[in-house]
Amino acid sequence: MPTSDITLKSNADFIGELIRVKDKLPLITTNKKETFFNIPAGFDIETSSFYVKGEKTAIMYEWTFGIGYIEEGKFSQLITYGRTWDQLDTLLSCIAGVLDLRERKRLVVYVHNLPYEWQFIRKRFSWTKVFFMDDRKPVYAITSDCIEFRCSLKLSGKSLANTAKDLLTYKTEKMVGDLDYTLIRHSGTPLTDQELKYCEHDIKVILCYIQEKIEQDGNIGQIPLTKTGYVRRYCKRAMFPEMEENFDAYEDVETEAVGVCRTERVLSRRLYPRKCPPSEFDSQEGWLVRLLQFVPGVHGGV
């Protein structure tokens, strides 16, 4: 274990501390009757890439996992790390057991650039639901242990370093230049305290960022999957101020494709049949006219 100012815990100590605080971790329930732990959690891996018979390949040599929570008015962070996939599998199973996770009670774990990590974890775990924006580019993925991985890069739209610079309340920084990516490492390669501190800080940035989003948006269930979700939310409120109570009018329509859910957003008319005249919104032109009312300088837009 690291000995300097690093606060990384062993997997056993992490679970022990999680058991101590589990009853203090807040829960929220969405209007879809899904319950989430209202805390930030983050996951990251470090990899080495090299060529084998002319083909580029990569291996994971370190992973870091952390959660954050408010205790006695202070934002605390609990972070651990490991070197093998088996260690990670054991940790996630223990977390699921301690938190009593189930289908409609999940822990959301953010990954900064989930599509990259997805290439390593997609065959390592059993998945119950995955939402792709494009081939091999998931926005979220739910394991059979009811841990829901989401992409914080899609949410912030910025690198981890720039995301750290934008933090307002919970200040921390991404360390740069402390990990030599030209070196080939594996699970048995010794890591220096400075290298482990680099890994730890990556998770700290994610935890601080998501904690700020929780506080800004109200709870973790209100955080959109991508930053464009804020634009859609603004447009709905601007276009349909009379239907504020029905801002959940967009429902997921799922189609199964090789065991993976691909999701489309559609407007559910049955939630407000009398408030949405068909003559105004059934055509593409009707939607466009209503939308352009809110574009500055276009057809009288504000």
N, C-alpha and C positions, 0 to 999 in steps of 0.2 A: 504493500500500500504506500501511497505518496506520504512524504514526511514534512514538506514545507507548509506554505500557506494554503495548500489545496484542501478543499473540504469534501472531496469525493469519499463516499463510504463504500465499504464492501457490500456485496449483494445481501449477505445475512444481516448486516447492520441496517441496511436500507429497509428491508422487510420488517425488522424489529421496530424501527422508528415509525414505519407506516402503520403497524399494529397499534402503536401508542396514540397516533393522531387520527386514526380512521373515523372515529365517532365525531370528530370535530370538523370533518370535511363537508362543506355544504353541498346539497343536492338541489337541482331544479328540474321541474317537469314541464315539457312543452305542451302546446295545444294538440300535439299528435300522441299524447300520453307516453312520450319517451322521457326517461329520466337520465340526467347526466350529472357527473360530479362537476360542480362549478369551480373548477380549479384548472390552472395551466399544467400541461404535461408535455414533455418534449423528448425526441429521440433523434440520434444522429450516429452515423458510422464514418469511420476513416478507412480508406482503401488504398491498396497499392496496385498499379497496373503494369503489365509487362507483356512480352510477346512469347508465344509458344508455337513453334513451327510456322512462324509468319502471321499468326492470328493474335490480335490483342485480347487479353483477358485481364480480369481484376479479381482481387480477393479482399475480403474484409479482415482487418487485423485488430480493430478496436471499435467498440460501440459504447455509447453513453446514453443514459436514460435519467430523466429527472421529473419531479413534480414540484409545484409551488403551492403555498397556502398561507393564509393570514392567521397568525397566532399572537394573541395579546397585542393586537394593533401593528404587528410587524410582519412584513412579507418574508417568509422563510422558504428556503429552497433545499430540497432533498435530492441529491444527485449520486448516482452510482455508475460503474462502468464494468465492462467485461471484455474478454478477448475471443470468445467462441460463440457460435450460434446456439450451441446446447445451453450455455450459461444464460443467454438471452431468453430462450424458450422456457427455462426453469423460472427465471425471474418473472416473466409475464404471466405464467401459470399461477405463481404465488400471489402476484398482485390481484389477479382475477378472483382468487380464493379469498384473500383478505378483504377485498372491497365488495365481495358478493356480487360480482358482475353477472348479468344475464342479458337476454335478448333486448329487453327494453330498459336496461339500466347499464349504461356504458361509461367508460372513461375515454375521453377524447385526447389523443396524443398527436401533437404537431411535429411535422418533419419539414425542414426547410429544403424544398425540392424533392418532394415525395416520388416523382417519376424516376429519379436516380436510384433512391433506396429500393423502390419497387422491383427493380431488376434483380436485386439480391434477395429480397424477402418473399417474392411472389410464390416461390416453390418451397419455401421454408415453413410456411404456416398454412393452416386451413382457413379459407375465407368464406364468409356467408354472403357478403355483398360488396361489390366494388363499382364505383361510379367513374367512368372514363370520359374525359373531354375529347380525347383523341387516342389513337392506338398507343398503348403502352404509357399513357399519361393519366394516371388516376388522380382524382381530386380528393377522394376519400376511399378507404378500404376498411372493412370490418372483419376482424378475426373471429374464429369460433369461440375464443375466450371473451368475446364482447369488448375488445379494445378497438377503438375506431381511430385509425390513422388519418390525419388530414394534412393538406399541404399549406404551410405558412407562407411559402414563397408566392403562391397564387393569391394569398390574402394581402400581403404587403406589397408585392410587385417589385421588391428591391432585394439586393444582396443582403446577407446577414450583417455585414459590416455597416451598410447604409441604414438598415433597419435599426441597428443599435444607436446610430447617430440621431434617429428620430424619436427615441424614447424621451418621454417628458417627466414621468413620475418615478419610475424604477430604473435608475441609470446604471448601465453596465456597458462594457465594450467588448467587441470581438477582438481577440488577439490576432495579429498578423505577423507573418514572417517567422513564426516559431515552430513550424512544421515543415521539414524538408520533403517535398513530394517527389523528389528524384530518387530517394532511397526506397528500396524494395523491402517491405516489412511483412511479417506474418504473425500469427497468434502467439508465437513464442519469442518474438523480438522484444527485448527489454525496452521500455519507454521511460524517458527521463521525466522528472517532475515538471519541467517546462512544457514538454509535449502533452502530458496529461492535463496540465492547466489550460492549454489551448483547447483541448476537447471539452473540458468543463465549461469554459467560457462560451463555447458555441451553444450549449444547452441553456446557460444563464440568459443569453440574449433571447432565445425562444420563450423561456418562462416569463421574463420581464415584459416582452412584447405582448404575449397572450393575456397576461394579467391586466395590462393596460386596456386591451380590447374588451375584456370582461367588464371592467369598470366603466368604460366609455359606452358600450353597447347595452349594458344592463345585466346580462348574464351570458354564459357560453352558448346557450341555445339561440341567442340573438345574433351571434357572429356569423356572417355569411360565409359561404365556402370560398368565394373569390372576391377580390376588391370590386369587381363590376356589380356585385350584389348590392353595394351601397348606392350605385347609380340606379339600379332597378328599384330599390326601395324609395329613393327620392322621386323617381318618375311616377311610381304608383301613388305616392302621397300627393304629388302635384296634379296628376291627372284625375284622381278619384278621392278628393278630400272628403266627400260625403260618405265614403265607404271605409273609413279608417279602421273600423272594427273588423273589417274583412281583409286585412292586408295579408292574411294567410290564404288568399284565394288561389294561389298557385299550388297545385298539387303534383306530386311525382307520379308520372305514368311510366311504369317499368315494363321493359320487355326483356325476356330471358334470352341470352345468347351464349351458348357454351357455359352455362352456369354463372354468368356474370351479368349484373344488371346494368343496362344503359338507360339513362334517365333523360326524359324530355320534360320541359316545363310547359304546361298548358293552362289556360285561364278557365277556372271552374265556374260556369254560369249558375249552377244550381245554388251557390251561396248567396247570390243577389239577383234573382231573375227579374225583379221589378225595378231595380235601380240601374240596370244596364240595357237600355233600349236596343233591340236587335238591329233596327234600321241604322243606328249610329255606329255600331261596332262590328257588325257581321262582315263588312268588307274591309279590305286592306286600306282603301282610301279613307274610310271612317277612322281607323286607328291613326293613320298618318296625320289627318287634319287635327285630331285631338292632341297628338304629340307635338305638332309644330306650334301649337299655342304657347308652348313653354320654351321655344328656342328663340333667343334674342334676335330681333331684326327680321324674322321670317313670318309673314302673314300675321302681323300684329302680335308676335310673341313678346313676352316680357323681357 
